[in-house]
Amino acid sequence: MRTVIMAGGRGTRIASVASDVPKPMIRICGKPILEYQIACLKRNGLTDITLVTGHLGHFIREYFGDGSRFGVTISYYDETTPLGTAGALYKIPGLTEDFLLLSGDTVFDIDFGRFIAFHKAHDSRATLMAHPNGHPYDSSLLVTETVPPETAGGIPHNSHKVVRWMNKEDERLWYANRVNAGIELISPALLAEAEKSLTQEKVDLDRDILKPLVPAGHIYAYDTPEYIKDMGTPDRFYQVEKDIESGLVQQRNLSHKQKAVFLDRDGTLNRDVGFLTDIDKMELIPGAAEAVRKINESGYLAVVVTNQPVIARGELTFGQLQEIDNKLETLLGKEGAYIDALYFCPHHPDKGFPGERPEYKCDCACRKPKPGMLLRAAADFNIDLSQSYMAGDSGRDTEAGQNAGCRENVLISDSFTLLDFVKSRFQETQ
């Protein structure tokens, strides 16, 4: 598979770090950003690379040449006039098959094999890599389709089909922290479809191609907790430098075993109000966002696993539950924190509630203290449970962690909060 890297950025916002080279050539820990990208591609067997250059592009050619020094093959397309983030895709010769598209100012370490397999399995015309970050409020967000329970074997699931694209200036209230990471797998058929409505050579990939084609239903989002961070500002540059030095960037690649902190929701992250059915009562416990942020910084995944018998009891719909969880993610994001995944159990074994839904009245494998949700997360994200923690406010939580084989299972209370736990275990990593 061919990889196209847009490497012509001027880097006006990061000029204080370096202004005499193109942004992809800014050195971090002794190497240009672009060299980290090429090394990751080579590790994944993606060695056919085209670099789209522009501003000060000769620096890139002089450094990388034909790519042989780096174990890859590099060709170039030089923009004599700026063509936007996608205009060059209509001019590069030979883009006749699906290709990987990257921005040259992003540091990442990704298991691209998973990404490509997902793209092929969904027969997608464009697959967009998505991830949570600590500033979703100023990022482009992707909303994906939830298949209703009556067509999903009794439990709703995410089809991963993108149904809405929210630019950072679009009005939004509560939302899942699913940020467009700027890494895409693109089919030439998608470019051909978009070309029908283009009237200009300078083309913005997001606004002119991807977003307008969302309604057609051929665009999918691939969620990953792997390390992806753009170098658009000095603050982000210095954070990435720190993360490279600590080994965090490489460790988050899903080909490596991950470590996680599994978190109960009610009474651990948000105030316990009994069965939470009113979105207005979703309020974070003081210090919870700081605790999650410290987990994010530690390199552990933050994974929520929550029993939600309100579904089986008929007190909440799946859509209403999603909105409550969206509010949780939005509130965390406003404080620079994020969860990497959320799993919920909709079942309840007891009967006799007015309005209950009999199809969810069962003795399932996912309701804590059973470990089903933790085991599912471990399979999804290659998590080493023996090196992971479970934190919650009831014995069901700690027992679930024990049943899953977690390293330690911590009981959260008013006198020992999630923040207390995190500080006691991860303060040394900050």
N, C-alpha and C positions, 0 to 999 in steps of 0.2 A: 504494500500500500504506500502511496506517495504522501508526503507531508509537505504542506505549504506553510511557511512562516512569514508573517507580515513583520518585516524588520526595518521599516523605514521611518519609525517614529522620531520626532524631534525631542521629546522629553522636556517641554517647557516647564512643567510643574516640578521637575526634579533637577533643574539646572544648577541648584546650589550644590548638588553632589558631583555632577560632571556635566559640562556644557560643550566640550570640545570633541565629543564622539557621539554617534547615534545611540539612542537609549539602549538598544540591545547589547551594545558594547561596553556599557558601564560595568566596571569590575566590582565584584562582590566576593570577599574572601579570596582575592587574587585571580579570579577568572571572570571573563565576561558572562553576563546573564545568558547570552545565546549559547555559550559553551555548555552550561548546565543542561539546557534544553536538548542539545544535540547528544550529549552523553546519555540522557534518559531515553531518548528515541533509539539510540544504538542498543541499549540494554534490552529494549523491547523488540529488536529485530526490524525497526523502521529506519532503513538506511538510505532510502531514496528521498532526497530533500531538495525543495526549491525555496530559495530565499528571495523575497520581494524587498528590494532595497530602494532607497531614495536619498534623503538628506544624509550627506557624508558617507554614502554607501561604499566608497572606496576603502574605508577602514575595515569594513566587514569582508570584502573580497581579499584584501591583503592578508588578513588574519586567518581566514578559513580556506581560501583557495578552492580547490576541487573537492575538499573534504577528506582526502585520502589520509591525511595526518590524523584524523579523528575516527577513521574506520567507517566512513559513510561516503556517499556520492552526492555532491552539491552542485546544483545548477542555479542560475540567477535570472531574475526578471527585474530590470531597472526601470523605475517610474521616472520619466523625465518631467512629468507634471503629476502632482498628487491625484490619486484616483480613489481616495477614501479607503475604507477597510475591506472593500470587496471588488472595486473596479478592476483590479488586476486579474481577478479570477476569470474574467471574460477575455483576457488577452494572453494568458499563459498557455503555450501550446501543450497539447497532450493530456489535458485533464478530462479523460474519457471514462474514468472509473471513480468510484467513491474515494475520497481523499480526506486526510486529517488536516485541519486548519488551526493554526496557533498564532498567538500574538507574541512578538519577540521580547516583550517587556515583562513576562510572567515567569516566576520561579515555581517549579512544580517537581514532584516525583510521583509518577502515576503508573499503575499496572494497566497499560494500554490494551493488553490482551482481553481483560474483562470488558473494557469499553467497546472494543470492536465486536466482541461476541454479542453484547447487548444490542448493538446497532443492527447486526445481521439478524438476530432473533426477532426483532420487531419490524423488519423490512422497512426501515425508516429512510426517508429522504434527507432528513437532517436529525442528528442526535446531538443534543447540547449537554455538555457536562455541567452539572449543578452541584453546589455545595453550600453549607451554612457558613456564614462569617459573622464577625463581631460588629458589622455596620450595615445590616440589611436595609436600614432606613434610607440610605443613599446609594443603593445598588439596584440593578435591574433584577426583577424577580420573575420566576416562572411558576404558573399555577397549572397543576396537572389534574387529569380526570380521575374521579373516584367512581368506580363501577358500583352501582347499587347492589345491596345484598341479595335481592331476588334473582340477580343474574350472576352472582359470584359465589355460589355454593353456600349461601347463608351468611357470609361475612363480606363486607365491602373490601375491595382491594384497589390499589392504585395502578391504573393501566400505564402510567408514565407518559401518556399522550398529553402534550402541552395544549391547554385550552385557553390560556390567557397569558399575555405578556405585559408585565407592569414595568414601565420605565420609572426611573427614580423620581421624575416630576409628576407621575400620575397619582391621582388621589387614591389613598388606601387607608384602611382602618386596621383590621387584624389579618395577619398573613403568616403563612408558613415561611420559615427562613430557608428558601430554596433560591439561591443566588445564581444567576447565569455567570459561569466561570470564564467564558470567552475561549473555550476549547470545544471544537465542533468536528463532527464527521459529516461531510457534505456529499450529496449525490449530484452529479451533473444534471440530472432530471430536475432537481430543485432550481438550479441556476437557470435552466431553460424556461421553466415556468415563470420565474421572477422577471426574466428578461422581457416578457411580453408587455409589461407595464413600465419598464424603465425608459426614460427619455434623456438621460444624462450619462456621462462617462464616470463621474465621481459618484461612487455608490457606497452607502453605509450598510454594512452587512445586517445589523440588527434592525434598523428602521426601514430600510428599503427592500430587504429580501425576507428575513426570517419572520418578523412580526406580521407583515401583511399576509403571509402564507399560513399562519397558525390556524385559521378557520378551515383550511383544507384537510386538516387532520393527519398530516404526514410527518409532524415534528414531535420528537420525543425527548424527554429529559432523563439523563442518567445521573442518579444521586450518588455521591461519593464523599467520604470524610477525608480523603487524601489531601496532602498539602498543595494548595494552589494560592499564590498571592501575587498580585500585580505590583509593579515597582513605580507606581504613578507619583508617589510623594516621598519626600525625605524620611518621614516617620516610618513608612512601610519599608523603605530600603533598609533602615537600621534594624527594624524588627526581623526582616528576612536574614540579615547578616547574623544576628544572634541565633536564629533558628537553624541556620546551616552549621554554625559552630557547635551547637549543642547536639546535633544529630537528629533533630526533630523532623527536618524535611524528608530525609531518607526513611526514617522509621515509619512514617505514616503511609508509605506505599503498602497497599493491601496484599502484596506478595509476601510481606513480613507479618508475623503474628502480632496482633494488636493487644493492648491492655485497655480495660474499660472500667469506669465507675458506673454501675447500674443504679438508677435513681427511681424511687417511688415518686409519685406526683403529689397527691393530696397529703398535706401534713409534713412534706419534705421540701418541696419547692414552693407550693402555694398554701395559703391558710386552709386548714381543715374546717369545713363548714358542714360536715356530714356528707350526704350525697350531693355533689355539686351539679346542679342543673340550671343555675342562673348565671349567665356569663358575667353579669355585673359583680358577682361574688368571687370571681377569679382574681385574686390578689397575691402577689409574691410575698413570701415571708421575708422580713428584713434580713439582708445578708445573703439571700439565696442566689441572687445574680452574681454577686462577688465570688461565691463559692464555685458556681459553674464556670465563671471566667478563669478561675485558678485551675480548674480541671482542664479546661481548654489549653491553657498555657503549659500544663504539665506534660502534655503529649498523650494522656489517656483520653479515650472516647467518653463522651457523656451520653448515656443511653437511658431513656426513660422507659420503665416497664410498669404499667399501671392496670389494676383491676377496675373495670368500669361496669359493674352489674346494673347500673342505671339503664343500660340498653335492654337487658333481659327483663328488667322490671317494668319496661315500657314508659320510663320517666324522661327519656331523652332519645332523640333520633341520632343516627350516625352523623348527619349534617350538623346538628347542634353540637355534638361532641367535637367535631372537627373545628368548629368556630371557637370553642373554648380552648382547645389545644393551640389554635392559631394565636389566640390572645396571649397564651403562655409564652409562645416563641417571640411574639412581638415585644412583650414586656422585657424578656431577657435580652433581646437584641438592642433595645434602647439603652441598656447598661453594658453593652459590649460583650455579651455572653451568648452562647448558643448550645443547643443540644444537637448531637450528630444523628440521632434517630429516636423515634418514639413508637413503642409497641403497646397495644392495649388488648385486654381480654373482655369481651362483651357478655360473657356467660355468667350464670348464677344457678346453683344446684337446687335451691329451694323454690317451691311454688306457692301460689295463694295470694299474689299481689294483684290489685286491680289494674287492668290494662297491660298485664305482663305479656311477653312474647314467647310463646311455648317453644319456638325453634331454638331459642338460646338458653332454655332451661335444661342444662345437662352438666354432667361431671366431666369437664374437659381436661386437657393436658396443659392448658396455658394459664389457668387461674392460680395465682400464687396462693398457697406455698408451693405449688408445682412449678417446675423450672422451665416450662415450655417457652415462654417469651425470651428468657435468657439464652436458651439453647438456639432459638431461631436467630437471635442477634449474633451469636457466636458463629453460626454458619454463614450468615450474610456478610460479616465483616472480618472473618478470620481471627476471631478473638480467642486469646488464651485465657480461659476462665480461671485457671489456677493462679494467674497473676492479676486477677481483677477483683473489684470490691462490689458489694451490694449495700446500699444505704437506704433505709426506710424507717417509718415511724411505727411499725407493728411487727409482731412476731411472724406474721405471714411473709413479710419481706425478708427478714433474716433467715427464715427457714428455706425460702426459695433460693437464696444465695447458697445456703449449705447444700441443698439438693442439686444445685448446678455445679458445685465444686469450686466456688469462689474462694479466693485467698482469705478474705475477711468479710464479715457481715456485721454491719454497724447499725445500732438502734438509735434513731434520731428522736429527740424530745425537746421540750422547751429549755431544758438545762444543758443539752448537748446538741446544738444545731448542726445543720449540714456544713455551715461555715466553720464551726469548731472542728468538725471531723476533717475537713479539707486542709485547714491550717496545720492540724496535727500530723497529717501524712505527707503533704506536698509543699509545705512552706520552704523546704530546703531546695526545691527545684526552681523557685522564682528568682 
